[in-house]
Amino acid sequence: MINGIQHIAPQEDQSPILKLKIDIDRGVPDQYLDISGFCILDKSFGATPKICLSYGNERAIFYFNDARTERQAKRFGDRSLNAGTCSFQDIRILAQNLPAVITIISEDNTQQATVASFVYDDIDQIYDILVRQVESKTIDLDGLEAKIRALPNEIQTSEEGELLYAVLNVIRHGYEGTAEADLLAIRRLYWRRRRYMKYPKYLKLLNEAIAPREFSSHGVNLKFGDADISPKFWKNLNIFVGFLRKEFGPSFLVSGSLLGLVREGGLLPHDDDLDIAILLPATSPEEAAEQWVEVKNNLARRGMLNEPVMAELNAPFLKPVRVDGIAIDLFPAWVIDGKMYVYPHTYGDLKKSDVFPLKKDKPTKALIPRYPEKILEINYGADWRIPDTSAKLAWAQWDENHKDFLKAKAFENW
C-alpha cells in the first residue's frame, strides 16, 4: 500500500473546469496507484475530450465513460458538452514513475487543462517503506536511517524529515536518551503552533511499531493493563519510595495510582505512570518551591532525573528514572497550620491527620494516606468510586489555587 503519495489539486482559477472529483485507491498491489473520478469542462472542450496521463517522457491517453450521468447533465448541461459522460477510471500509475500529471485535452486538440498532479517525494517513499516493515514486523532501522542520511540536507532538516527521524529514534531507543523528549517537542509544536502537520499520521504508525507501548503526552509508556505488574515490581517501587523518604521526606501514592489501589485493588488498566507525593518540611508555598527545586537538583546530581523530558515538559512535577520501565511523576506536599497541601489538587482541604500517619496498602505494601477516600474525593469529586475515563480534572482551578507556589521566585530557572 502506498500512503505517502500527494495529490495536488488544480488552482481554483482554472475556469474550464466546472466540477472535479479525484478518487485515489492506494491499496492496489505492486506499488500502483489507481485513479478514478469525474471532470466536467465548459463547452469549449467539446463533448468527447480526452484524458492524458504524463510522467517523464511517457504519455497515455484515456477516455471518459459512455454511461450517462443524468444528474450532472441536468446541472451543467447548459454550460458543458461532456456533463453526461464525465466519469473516468482505470488510470493506473506506478509509484516509481511519479511525478505524474493528468490533463484534459479538448475534442479539437486546441486546449488543455491540468486536473491533478501526483508527487512521491523521498521522505514519503521512506515513510511507505516503514509502513510495510511495521506491517511485516521486520523494521530495518539502520537501512531507513541510511536512506535519510543520503538525502540532501534541506530535506533532512525539513519538518517532515525531522519528524521521520524522531519517530525512528523512538522506535530504536524508546524512552532512553533524548529520543522521547525530541518527539515531545515536535508534539508541542504541532498542538500549539500548528507545525509538523503530519504528526498524527506518523504518531499512528509509531504506536503500531512500538505496541504495546504507546507514545502520548506522557512520552513512551506502557498502560498498566498491558504491563506485568508483579510482586517484584512493588518491591522495587517500595525500595525507591524508601529512598525518597530517607532523602527528602515521607512519600506516598496519590492521584491515579491511589485511585487504582483503593477502588480497583490494583493500578488502573488505562493509566501509564505512577504518582507519588513527597512531604516537604516547608511552611509556606514559597518555601515549598525552594525545597522542591532542591529535590530536583539532588536527583539530577545523582543521575536519577529524566532531564531531557523535564526540560521539554517544563512543569512543576519531577520525572525521575523509571522503576522496571514504569514512568513516575513526583509531586510536592507540605503542611501549613495543620492543613495539607499537595500540588496540584489539594489546597488546604484536608487536615494533616487525614493523611498522616501513612498506612500500607495490604496487597502491595505501598504507602498511602491514612484516609485515602478523603484525598480521592478532593482529586476526583464525590463520585470517585464510579469509573469514568472521560472525566476531566480541574487543572485551571488547581493552578489558580496554587499560584503562590507556581509563581515563586525559586522557579525562575526551573
VENPE-V478244 format. One record per pair of residues at least 24 apart in sequence whose C-alpha atoms are under 7 Angstrom apart, sorted by the first residue. I is the first residue (numbers start at 0). J is the second residue. If there is no record, write none. Layout:
i: [I,I]
j: [J,J]
//
This chain:
i: [0,0,0,0,0,1,1,1,1,2,3,3,3,3,3,4,4,4,4,5,5,5,6,6,6,6,7,7,7,8,8,8,9,9,9,15,15,16,16,17,30,30,31,31,31,31,32,32,32,32,33,33,33,33,34,34,34,34,35,35,35,35,36,36,36,37,37,37,38,38,39,39,39,39,40,40,41,41,42,42,42,44,44,45,45,45,45,46,46,46,47,47,48,48,48,48,49,49,49,49,50,50,50,50,51,51,51,52,52,52,52,53,53,53,54,54,54,54,54,62,63,122,133,140,158,159,166,170,170,173,174,177,179,179,180,180,180,183,183,184,220,220,221,222,222,222,222,223,223,223,223,223,223,224,224,232,233,235,236,237,247,248,248,248,249,249,250,250,250,250,251,251,251,251,251,251,252,252,252,254,258,262,272,272,272,273,273,273,274,274,274,275,275,275,276,276,276,276,277,277,277,278,278,278,279,279,279,280,281,281,282,282,282,283,284,284,285,285,285,287,288,288,288,288,289,291,292,343,343,344,344,344,345,346]
j: [25,26,27,28,30,25,26,30,127,127,119,123,124,126,127,117,118,119,123,117,118,119,115,116,117,118,115,116,117,114,115,116,113,114,115,40,41,40,41,41,93,94,91,92,93,94,91,92,93,94,89,90,91,92,88,89,90,91,87,88,89,90,86,87,88,85,86,87,85,86,79,81,82,85,79,81,78,79,78,79,80,105,106,80,81,105,106,80,81,106,81,106,103,104,105,106,103,104,105,106,101,102,103,104,101,102,103,99,100,101,102,99,100,101,96,97,98,99,100,87,87,160,208,167,195,195,205,208,209,219,219,307,218,219,307,308,311,218,311,311,271,326,271,268,269,270,271,266,267,268,269,270,271,268,269,323,363,322,322,365,279,277,278,279,277,278,275,276,277,278,275,276,277,366,367,368,276,366,367,378,375,384,325,326,327,326,327,328,327,328,329,328,329,330,329,330,331,332,330,331,332,331,332,333,331,332,333,333,333,334,333,334,335,335,403,404,403,404,407,333,404,407,409,410,409,331,409,397,398,377,378,397,377,400]
//
